[in-house]
Amino acid sequence: MSDFNKFALNEQIVHSLQAMGFDKPTPIQEQTIPIILDHHDIIGCAQTGTGKTAAYLLPVIQHIVDSSPQHINTLIIAPTRELALQIDQQLEGFAYFTPVSSLAIYGGRDGASFEREKKALTKGADIIIATPGKFIQHLNLGYVDLSQLRHFILDEADRMLDMGFFEDIIRIANMLPKERQTLLFSATMPHKIRSMANKLLKDPKQINIALSKPAEGVFQAAFFTFNNQKVPLIEHLLMAKNITSAIIFCATKKSVKEIEQALKGIELIVRSIHSDLDQSEREKVLLSFRNKQTQVLVATDIVARGIDIEDIEMIINYDVPRDAEDYVHRVGRTARADSTGIAFTLINDDDRYKFRNIEKLVERTISKGQLPEHLGPGPDPNAPPKLSGNRRRPGGEYRGNRGGKSFKKRR
C-alpha cells in the first residue's frame, strides 16, 4: 500500500507512482497535494530537490482525470527549456496510465516542432509547459485559446524574475480566465515575488519548506586562490580522484568556454553547456553527461536548478555563487538519495564576503584546504573580506564612485 493512497488519488495515478518507485510523499507533497485538490491558490517556498514538481502535478492530473476537459486545462510556466523538459518528462511518468496529454514549448526548435506546438495550442493538449518568451510568441499570433484554462502554475518564479520575465508573466496572466487556480512556487521569497503573488493569486495558502542544508554525505571544502591558480587547481582536484561525474559551475558563459578549452589536456572527457548552444546541442551534452559518456560538465547556473541528474560525485564552484542559496542548489546536485559527494569552492579575494554569507546560511564553517605545493602560495586566508561599493579607508578617507568617476573625500 503506497503512502500516496491517503490523498485518494485515482488508481491510474497511484499505479504510475508505484511503477516509478514513489512510495512516500515528501514534506512539500504532504502539505501541498490536499490544498490543491481542494482548489485553493498556493504560494509555495521550496528549493529544487524537495519534490515540488510532483506536489503540483499529481493533484492537477487528478483534476483533469475527474473533469475530462476538451481543451487546454493547465498552463505551467518555467524559466528555462531544461526545466520545461524535465517537468514534461515527469508528467509523462505520472500520467502514463491516464489519458492526460501534454507538450513542452520552448525556443530553439525547428519548423516541425512549431507546427506541433501550434496544433497543441489550438486543438488543446491538457497541459502546456512553456518558457515565457516562447509562449508569448504564440500568443502574439492570435490562435491560442485559453478560455477553458483552470490551472496556472509558475515554477521557479524567482529565477524568472531574475531573467527579466516579470512583464511577460503579467501579460500571460491577464489573458487567462479570472476564475482559475493559480500556484506559484519559488526557492526564495523576495519582495518582487510577494508583489507578483498579490497581483495573480486569490487568498492563497502559504507553504514554506525551509531551505535544507547540504546533505550530510557531502564533503565540503574551499580553497583561497588567485585567479591564475584556479584552472590548475581544478585539474589537480579532478585527477586526484577517480572521477566519473563532476560539474564545474561558473558565473559566466565566457568562463565556461575558457575552462572547457583549458581542461582539454586532462585525461577526462570534458564538455560545456551554456546559452550559446542551440537546444539540440544542449540536449546532446546533457544526455552524454547523464549516460556517463561525458565525465566533466562545465556549466553556468542554468544547470544548477531544474536538471535532475543522479550520481554526481563532485561539484566545483569556480566562482563563489552570488547568492548564498545558490550554493545550496549547486551542492545539492551531489550526495542525493543518501549517497556521498564532494563540493569544492574556489575563493579569490573579491569573493570572501560572499563566502562568509554562505557559511552563515549553512550554519557551519566550511573547511579550508591547502593549495598543492606546485601551485605556490595563495591569498592570505585570514585577510578581511572586501566589501563591494563605497568603502572607508584608514585615516577617514572615503573612496567610491559617482557617475562612473572615482571620488574621495574626508569624513
C-alpha positions, 0 to 999 in steps of 0.5 A: 500500500503506497503512502500516496493512497491517503490523498485518494488519488485515482488508481491510474495515478497511484499505479504510475507512482508505484511503477516509478518507485514513489512510495512516500510523499515528501514534506512539500507533497504532504502539505501541498497535494490536499490544498490543491485538490481542494482548489485553493491558490498556493504560494509555495517556498521550496528549493529544487530537490524537495519534490515540488514538481510532483506536489503540483502535478499529481493533484492537477492530473487528478483534476483533469482525470475527474473533469475530462476537459476538451481543451487546454486545462493547465498552463505551467510556466518555467524559466528555462527549456531544461526545466520545461523538459524535465517537468514534461518528462515527469508528467509523462511518468505520472500520467502514463496510465491516464489519458492526460496529454501534454507538450513542452514549448520552448525556443530553439526548435525547428519548423516541425516542432512549431507546427506541433506546438501550434496544433497543441495550442489550438486543438488543446493538449491538457497541459502546456509547459512553456518558457515565457518568451516562447509562449508569448510568441504564440500568443502574439499570433492570435490562435491560442485559446485559453478560455477553458484554462483552470490551472496556472502554475509558475515554477521557479518564479524567482529565477524568472524574475531574475531573467527579466520575465516579470512583464511577460508573466503579467501579460500571460496572466491577464489573458487567462480566465479570472476564475482559475487556480493559480500556484506559484512556487519559488526557492526564495521569497523576495519582495518582487515575488510577494508583489507578483503573488498579490497581483495573480493569486486569490487568498492563497495558502502559504507553504514554506519548506525551509531551505535544507542544508547540504546533505550530510554525505557531502564533503565540503571544502574551499580553497583561497586562490588567485585567479591564475591558480584556479584552472590548475587547481581544478585539474589537480582536484579532478585527477586526484580522484577517480572521477566519473561525474563532476560539474564545474559551475561558473558565473559566466558563459565566457568562463565556461568556454575558457575552462572547457578549452583549458581542461582539454589536456586532462585525461577526462572527457570534458564538455560545456553547456551554456546559452550559446548552444542551440537546444539540440546541442544542449540536449546532446551534452546533457544526455552524454553527461547523464549516460556517463559518456561525458565525465566533466560538465562545465556549466553556468547556473542554468544547470544548477536548478531544474536538471535532475541528474543522479550520481554526481560525485563532485561539484566545483564552484569556480566562482563563489555563487552570488547568492548564498542559496545558490550554493545550496542548489549547486551542492545539492546536485551531489550526495542525493538519495543518501549517497556521498559527494564532494563540493569544492569552492574556489575563493579569490579575494573579491569573493570572501564576503560572499563566502562568509554569507554562505557559511552563515546560511549553512550554519557551519564553517566550511573547511579550508584546504591547502593549495598543492605545493606546485601551485605556490602560495595563495591569498592570505586566508585570514585577510578581511573580506572586501566589501563591494561599493563605497568603502572607508579607508584608514585615516577617514578617507572615503573612496567610491564612485559617482557617475562612473568617476572615482571620488574621495573625500574626508569624513 
